[in-house]
């Protein structure tokens, strides 16, 4: 059975529900967990010639790290409450799905539990799905918690 479950989060309500379900599953089977949040690196766009920019790129990176820490603390708090061993990590990366797969492999996770926002139609094609990309690229099993469209 599974011994080490990766719980990626983007901080969304659906992601929090998936994490909670993953923690309950880990408790039931006696597995340890790792909460994980990708801080997406993007090239900052500058529109200063059209409008003054109040927040600079380093400040945005600090805000993103604080948000990730908040999401991961929620996982740690919930894991402690139900008695599941849990560590948390964040990583800066341009591609969330690649970061999730790489981290899961490096830390020898044997299951990834994550949410899918179930985007359909043109919206799904345009926005893509990090969960779908993890499913397609991971050799580690992925348990998907699906939300309503």
Secondary structure by P-SEA (a helix, b strand, c coil): cccbbbbbbcccaaaaaaaaaaaaaaaaabbbbbbbbbccccccccccccccccccaaaaaaaaaaaaaaaaaaaaaaaaaacccccccccccccaaaaaaaaaaaacccbbbbcccccccaaaaaaccaaaaaaaccccbbbbbcccc
